[in-house]
Amino acid sequence: MADIKFEIKETIGALSESAKGWKKELNLISWNDKEPKYDIREWSPDHTKMGKGVTLTKEELENLREVLEGLNW
């Protein structure tokens, strides 16, 4: 399997932390030298290992915000 190159351009915030210290974070990440996208996934404390996640464009993140704002909590 080919190596995946990534660069965290901006750490926006942590959403949760597991007992092992891994954090689920929202970050702006450039994958394989491409345009940065918003990304939600779990990271090890030193950001060398990652879990599965979801990557969103700015438009998709804005749409997600609208969907969340429409929820009746």
C-alpha positions in Angstrom: 0.0 0.0 0.0 1.3 3.4 -0.9 2.2 5.9 1.8 -0.4 8.7 2.4 1.2 12.1 2.7 -0.6 14.6 4.9 0.0 18.0 6.4 -2.2 19.4 9.2 -2.6 23.0 8.1 -4.8 24.1 11.0 -6.1 22.4 14.1 -9.6 23.7 14.6 -10.6 21.7 17.7 -10.9 18.5 19.6 -14.3 16.9 19.8 -13.5 14.1 22.3 -10.7 12.1 23.9 -10.5 8.3 24.5 -9.1 6.6 27.5 -5.9 5.8 25.5 -5.4 9.5 24.8 -6.5 9.5 21.2 -8.5 12.6 20.2 -11.2 13.0 17.7 -10.4 16.3 16.0 -11.6 18.7 13.4 -8.6 19.8 11.3 -7.8 21.4 8.0 -5.6 18.9 6.2 -3.8 18.7 2.9 -3.7 15.1 1.7 -1.0 14.1 -0.9 -0.2 17.8 -1.6 -3.8 18.6 -2.7 -6.0 21.5 -1.7 -6.7 21.3 2.1 -10.0 19.9 3.2 -11.8 19.7 6.6 -11.3 16.4 8.3 -12.8 14.7 11.3 -11.0 11.6 12.6 -9.2 10.2 15.7 -5.5 10.9 16.1 -2.8 9.4 18.4 -1.3 12.0 20.8 1.7 12.6 18.5 -0.4 12.6 15.3 1.7 9.7 13.8 -1.3 7.3 13.7 -4.9 8.0 12.7 -8.2 6.3 12.6 -10.8 6.2 9.9 -12.5 9.6 9.3 -14.5 11.8 7.0 -13.1 14.6 4.8 -15.3 17.5 3.8 -15.0 20.5 1.5 -15.8 23.9 2.8 -19.2 23.7 1.1 -19.9 20.3 2.7 -18.9 21.6 6.1 -21.2 24.6 5.7 -24.1 22.2 4.7 -23.4 20.1 7.8 -23.6 23.2 10.0 -27.0 24.0 8.5 -28.2 20.5 9.1 -27.0 20.6 12.7 -28.5 24.0 13.3 -31.9 22.5 12.1 -31.9 19.7 14.7 -34.3 20.0 17.6 -32.3 19.1 20.7 
